[in-house]
Amino acid sequence: MNGMRLCKTLIIVFVLAVPRAALACPVCFGQNDSPLAQAMNSGIIFMLVVVAGVLAAFASFFIYLMRRARLVAQQSEGTAQ
């Protein structure tokens, strides 16, 4: 129990001792043209494209289901009469 407390204390001291500048990315310092900022922007665009693709596939699946239900309803009306 005492060793765990010492470990937690060392982690807290280490986190507080690290300068905040070391934890910041170049974008935070205004370097918008750095490779890290460009990679971050590319990653954001990629994630947006993936989300938009999944949403489009989800919407197209429901459009397919609506069309299929309409077709089945028309066929059942034709056979009922």
Phi and psi in radians as a Rosetta constraint file:
Dihedral C 1 N 2 CA 2 C 2 CIRCULARHARMONIC -1.206 0.35
Dihedral N 2 CA 2 C 2 N 3 CIRCULARHARMONIC -0.617 0.35
Dihedral C 2 N 3 CA 3 C 3 CIRCULARHARMONIC -1.160 0.35
Dihedral N 3 CA 3 C 3 N 4 CIRCULARHARMONIC -0.617 0.35
Dihedral C 3 N 4 CA 4 C 4 CIRCULARHARMONIC -1.180 0.35
Dihedral N 4 CA 4 C 4 N 5 CIRCULARHARMONIC -0.660 0.35
Dihedral C 4 N 5 CA 5 C 5 CIRCULARHARMONIC -1.156 0.35
Dihedral N 5 CA 5 C 5 N 6 CIRCULARHARMONIC -0.697 0.35
Dihedral C 5 N 6 CA 6 C 6 CIRCULARHARMONIC -1.134 0.35
Dihedral N 6 CA 6 C 6 N 7 CIRCULARHARMONIC -0.697 0.35
Dihedral C 6 N 7 CA 7 C 7 CIRCULARHARMONIC -1.108 0.35
Dihedral N 7 CA 7 C 7 N 8 CIRCULARHARMONIC -0.787 0.35
Dihedral C 7 N 8 CA 8 C 8 CIRCULARHARMONIC -1.085 0.35
Dihedral N 8 CA 8 C 8 N 9 CIRCULARHARMONIC -0.715 0.35
Dihedral C 8 N 9 CA 9 C 9 CIRCULARHARMONIC -1.110 0.35
Dihedral N 9 CA 9 C 9 N 10 CIRCULARHARMONIC -0.745 0.35
Dihedral C 9 N 10 CA 10 C 10 CIRCULARHARMONIC -1.129 0.35
Dihedral N 10 CA 10 C 10 N 11 CIRCULARHARMONIC -0.672 0.35
Dihedral C 10 N 11 CA 11 C 11 CIRCULARHARMONIC -1.129 0.35
Dihedral N 11 CA 11 C 11 N 12 CIRCULARHARMONIC -0.769 0.35
Dihedral C 11 N 12 CA 12 C 12 CIRCULARHARMONIC -1.094 0.35
Dihedral N 12 CA 12 C 12 N 13 CIRCULARHARMONIC -0.760 0.35
Dihedral C 12 N 13 CA 13 C 13 CIRCULARHARMONIC -1.104 0.35
Dihedral N 13 CA 13 C 13 N 14 CIRCULARHARMONIC -0.739 0.35
Dihedral C 13 N 14 CA 14 C 14 CIRCULARHARMONIC -1.110 0.35
Dihedral N 14 CA 14 C 14 N 15 CIRCULARHARMONIC -0.766 0.35
Dihedral C 14 N 15 CA 15 C 15 CIRCULARHARMONIC -1.125 0.35
Dihedral N 15 CA 15 C 15 N 16 CIRCULARHARMONIC -0.685 0.35
Dihedral C 15 N 16 CA 16 C 16 CIRCULARHARMONIC -1.307 0.35
Dihedral N 16 CA 16 C 16 N 17 CIRCULARHARMONIC -0.446 0.35
Dihedral C 16 N 17 CA 17 C 17 CIRCULARHARMONIC -1.422 0.35
Dihedral N 17 CA 17 C 17 N 18 CIRCULARHARMONIC -0.366 0.35
Dihedral C 17 N 18 CA 18 C 18 CIRCULARHARMONIC -1.241 0.35
Dihedral N 18 CA 18 C 18 N 19 CIRCULARHARMONIC 2.252 0.35
Dihedral C 18 N 19 CA 19 C 19 CIRCULARHARMONIC -1.147 0.35
Dihedral N 19 CA 19 C 19 N 20 CIRCULARHARMONIC 2.509 0.35
Dihedral C 19 N 20 CA 20 C 20 CIRCULARHARMONIC -1.142 0.35
Dihedral N 20 CA 20 C 20 N 21 CIRCULARHARMONIC -0.450 0.35
Dihedral C 20 N 21 CA 21 C 21 CIRCULARHARMONIC -1.136 0.35
Dihedral N 21 CA 21 C 21 N 22 CIRCULARHARMONIC -0.520 0.35
Dihedral C 21 N 22 CA 22 C 22 CIRCULARHARMONIC -1.272 0.35
Dihedral N 22 CA 22 C 22 N 23 CIRCULARHARMONIC -0.378 0.35
Dihedral C 22 N 23 CA 23 C 23 CIRCULARHARMONIC -1.579 0.35
Dihedral N 23 CA 23 C 23 N 24 CIRCULARHARMONIC -0.184 0.35
Dihedral C 23 N 24 CA 24 C 24 CIRCULARHARMONIC -1.578 0.35
Dihedral N 24 CA 24 C 24 N 25 CIRCULARHARMONIC 2.626 0.35
Dihedral C 24 N 25 CA 25 C 25 CIRCULARHARMONIC -1.591 0.35
Dihedral N 25 CA 25 C 25 N 26 CIRCULARHARMONIC 2.916 0.35
Dihedral C 25 N 26 CA 26 C 26 CIRCULARHARMONIC -1.055 0.35
Dihedral N 26 CA 26 C 26 N 27 CIRCULARHARMONIC -0.480 0.35
Dihedral C 26 N 27 CA 27 C 27 CIRCULARHARMONIC -1.118 0.35
Dihedral N 27 CA 27 C 27 N 28 CIRCULARHARMONIC -0.621 0.35
Dihedral C 27 N 28 CA 28 C 28 CIRCULARHARMONIC -1.149 0.35
Dihedral N 28 CA 28 C 28 N 29 CIRCULARHARMONIC -0.422 0.35
Dihedral C 28 N 29 CA 29 C 29 CIRCULARHARMONIC -1.668 0.35
Dihedral N 29 CA 29 C 29 N 30 CIRCULARHARMONIC 0.085 0.35
Dihedral C 29 N 30 CA 30 C 30 CIRCULARHARMONIC 1.586 0.35
Dihedral N 30 CA 30 C 30 N 31 CIRCULARHARMONIC 0.207 0.35
Dihedral C 30 N 31 CA 31 C 31 CIRCULARHARMONIC -1.618 0.35
Dihedral N 31 CA 31 C 31 N 32 CIRCULARHARMONIC 1.367 0.35
Dihedral C 31 N 32 CA 32 C 32 CIRCULARHARMONIC -1.279 0.35
Dihedral N 32 CA 32 C 32 N 33 CIRCULARHARMONIC -0.278 0.35
Dihedral C 32 N 33 CA 33 C 33 CIRCULARHARMONIC -1.744 0.35
Dihedral N 33 CA 33 C 33 N 34 CIRCULARHARMONIC 0.168 0.35
Dihedral C 33 N 34 CA 34 C 34 CIRCULARHARMONIC -1.277 0.35
Dihedral N 34 CA 34 C 34 N 35 CIRCULARHARMONIC 2.723 0.35
Dihedral C 34 N 35 CA 35 C 35 CIRCULARHARMONIC -1.047 0.35
Dihedral N 35 CA 35 C 35 N 36 CIRCULARHARMONIC -0.577 0.35
Dihedral C 35 N 36 CA 36 C 36 CIRCULARHARMONIC -1.160 0.35
Dihedral N 36 CA 36 C 36 N 37 CIRCULARHARMONIC -0.710 0.35
Dihedral C 36 N 37 CA 37 C 37 CIRCULARHARMONIC -1.164 0.35
Dihedral N 37 CA 37 C 37 N 38 CIRCULARHARMONIC -0.692 0.35
Dihedral C 37 N 38 CA 38 C 38 CIRCULARHARMONIC -1.157 0.35
Dihedral N 38 CA 38 C 38 N 39 CIRCULARHARMONIC -0.693 0.35
Dihedral C 38 N 39 CA 39 C 39 CIRCULARHARMONIC -1.165 0.35
Dihedral N 39 CA 39 C 39 N 40 CIRCULARHARMONIC -0.668 0.35
Dihedral C 39 N 40 CA 40 C 40 CIRCULARHARMONIC -1.134 0.35
Dihedral N 40 CA 40 C 40 N 41 CIRCULARHARMONIC -0.753 0.35
Dihedral C 40 N 41 CA 41 C 41 CIRCULARHARMONIC -1.107 0.35
Dihedral N 41 CA 41 C 41 N 42 CIRCULARHARMONIC -0.696 0.35
Dihedral C 41 N 42 CA 42 C 42 CIRCULARHARMONIC -1.111 0.35
Dihedral N 42 CA 42 C 42 N 43 CIRCULARHARMONIC -0.702 0.35
Dihedral C 42 N 43 CA 43 C 43 CIRCULARHARMONIC -1.116 0.35
Dihedral N 43 CA 43 C 43 N 44 CIRCULARHARMONIC -0.700 0.35
Dihedral C 43 N 44 CA 44 C 44 CIRCULARHARMONIC -1.131 0.35
Dihedral N 44 CA 44 C 44 N 45 CIRCULARHARMONIC -0.768 0.35
Dihedral C 44 N 45 CA 45 C 45 CIRCULARHARMONIC -1.109 0.35
Dihedral N 45 CA 45 C 45 N 46 CIRCULARHARMONIC -0.736 0.35
Dihedral C 45 N 46 CA 46 C 46 CIRCULARHARMONIC -1.063 0.35
Dihedral N 46 CA 46 C 46 N 47 CIRCULARHARMONIC -0.766 0.35
Dihedral C 46 N 47 CA 47 C 47 CIRCULARHARMONIC -1.148 0.35
Dihedral N 47 CA 47 C 47 N 48 CIRCULARHARMONIC -0.639 0.35
Dihedral C 47 N 48 CA 48 C 48 CIRCULARHARMONIC -1.137 0.35
Dihedral N 48 CA 48 C 48 N 49 CIRCULARHARMONIC -0.688 0.35
Dihedral C 48 N 49 CA 49 C 49 CIRCULARHARMONIC -1.140 0.35
Dihedral N 49 CA 49 C 49 N 50 CIRCULARHARMONIC -0.714 0.35
Dihedral C 49 N 50 CA 50 C 50 CIRCULARHARMONIC -1.116 0.35
Dihedral N 50 CA 50 C 50 N 51 CIRCULARHARMONIC -0.788 0.35
Dihedral C 50 N 51 CA 51 C 51 CIRCULARHARMONIC -1.107 0.35
Dihedral N 51 CA 51 C 51 N 52 CIRCULARHARMONIC -0.770 0.35
Dihedral C 51 N 52 CA 52 C 52 CIRCULARHARMONIC -1.102 0.35
Dihedral N 52 CA 52 C 52 N 53 CIRCULARHARMONIC -0.680 0.35
Dihedral C 52 N 53 CA 53 C 53 CIRCULARHARMONIC -1.112 0.35
Dihedral N 53 CA 53 C 53 N 54 CIRCULARHARMONIC -0.752 0.35
Dihedral C 53 N 54 CA 54 C 54 CIRCULARHARMONIC -1.142 0.35
Dihedral N 54 CA 54 C 54 N 55 CIRCULARHARMONIC -0.742 0.35
Dihedral C 54 N 55 CA 55 C 55 CIRCULARHARMONIC -1.113 0.35
Dihedral N 55 CA 55 C 55 N 56 CIRCULARHARMONIC -0.698 0.35
Dihedral C 55 N 56 CA 56 C 56 CIRCULARHARMONIC -1.145 0.35
Dihedral N 56 CA 56 C 56 N 57 CIRCULARHARMONIC -0.712 0.35
Dihedral C 56 N 57 CA 57 C 57 CIRCULARHARMONIC -1.138 0.35
Dihedral N 57 CA 57 C 57 N 58 CIRCULARHARMONIC -0.696 0.35
Dihedral C 57 N 58 CA 58 C 58 CIRCULARHARMONIC -1.098 0.35
Dihedral N 58 CA 58 C 58 N 59 CIRCULARHARMONIC -0.795 0.35
Dihedral C 58 N 59 CA 59 C 59 CIRCULARHARMONIC -1.149 0.35
Dihedral N 59 CA 59 C 59 N 60 CIRCULARHARMONIC -0.725 0.35
Dihedral C 59 N 60 CA 60 C 60 CIRCULARHARMONIC -1.166 0.35
Dihedral N 60 CA 60 C 60 N 61 CIRCULARHARMONIC -0.556 0.35
Dihedral C 60 N 61 CA 61 C 61 CIRCULARHARMONIC -1.124 0.35
Dihedral N 61 CA 61 C 61 N 62 CIRCULARHARMONIC -0.732 0.35
Dihedral C 61 N 62 CA 62 C 62 CIRCULARHARMONIC -1.220 0.35
Dihedral N 62 CA 62 C 62 N 63 CIRCULARHARMONIC -0.587 0.35
Dihedral C 62 N 63 CA 63 C 63 CIRCULARHARMONIC -1.131 0.35
Dihedral N 63 CA 63 C 63 N 64 CIRCULARHARMONIC -0.725 0.35
Dihedral C 63 N 64 CA 64 C 64 CIRCULARHARMONIC -1.039 0.35
Dihedral N 64 CA 64 C 64 N 65 CIRCULARHARMONIC -0.779 0.35
Dihedral C 64 N 65 CA 65 C 65 CIRCULARHARMONIC -1.103 0.35
Dihedral N 65 CA 65 C 65 N 66 CIRCULARHARMONIC -0.697 0.35
Dihedral C 65 N 66 CA 66 C 66 CIRCULARHARMONIC -1.136 0.35
Dihedral N 66 CA 66 C 66 N 67 CIRCULARHARMONIC -0.758 0.35
Dihedral C 66 N 67 CA 67 C 67 CIRCULARHARMONIC -1.125 0.35
Dihedral N 67 CA 67 C 67 N 68 CIRCULARHARMONIC -0.734 0.35
Dihedral C 67 N 68 CA 68 C 68 CIRCULARHARMONIC -1.120 0.35
Dihedral N 68 CA 68 C 68 N 69 CIRCULARHARMONIC -0.720 0.35
Dihedral C 68 N 69 CA 69 C 69 CIRCULARHARMONIC -1.145 0.35
Dihedral N 69 CA 69 C 69 N 70 CIRCULARHARMONIC -0.691 0.35
Dihedral C 69 N 70 CA 70 C 70 CIRCULARHARMONIC -1.119 0.35
Dihedral N 70 CA 70 C 70 N 71 CIRCULARHARMONIC -0.717 0.35
Dihedral C 70 N 71 CA 71 C 71 CIRCULARHARMONIC -1.120 0.35
Dihedral N 71 CA 71 C 71 N 72 CIRCULARHARMONIC -0.756 0.35
Dihedral C 71 N 72 CA 72 C 72 CIRCULARHARMONIC -1.140 0.35
Dihedral N 72 CA 72 C 72 N 73 CIRCULARHARMONIC -0.693 0.35
Dihedral C 72 N 73 CA 73 C 73 CIRCULARHARMONIC -1.139 0.35
Dihedral N 73 CA 73 C 73 N 74 CIRCULARHARMONIC -0.697 0.35
Dihedral C 73 N 74 CA 74 C 74 CIRCULARHARMONIC -1.155 0.35
Dihedral N 74 CA 74 C 74 N 75 CIRCULARHARMONIC -0.691 0.35
Dihedral C 74 N 75 CA 75 C 75 CIRCULARHARMONIC -1.192 0.35
Dihedral N 75 CA 75 C 75 N 76 CIRCULARHARMONIC -0.651 0.35
Dihedral C 75 N 76 CA 76 C 76 CIRCULARHARMONIC -1.264 0.35
Dihedral N 76 CA 76 C 76 N 77 CIRCULARHARMONIC -0.537 0.35
Dihedral C 76 N 77 CA 77 C 77 CIRCULARHARMONIC -1.198 0.35
Dihedral N 77 CA 77 C 77 N 78 CIRCULARHARMONIC -0.664 0.35
Dihedral C 77 N 78 CA 78 C 78 CIRCULARHARMONIC -1.189 0.35
Dihedral N 78 CA 78 C 78 N 79 CIRCULARHARMONIC -0.630 0.35
Dihedral C 78 N 79 CA 79 C 79 CIRCULARHARMONIC -1.405 0.35
Dihedral N 79 CA 79 C 79 N 80 CIRCULARHARMONIC -0.423 0.35
Dihedral C 79 N 80 CA 80 C 80 CIRCULARHARMONIC -1.308 0.35
Dihedral N 80 CA 80 C 80 N 81 CIRCULARHARMONIC -0.490 0.35
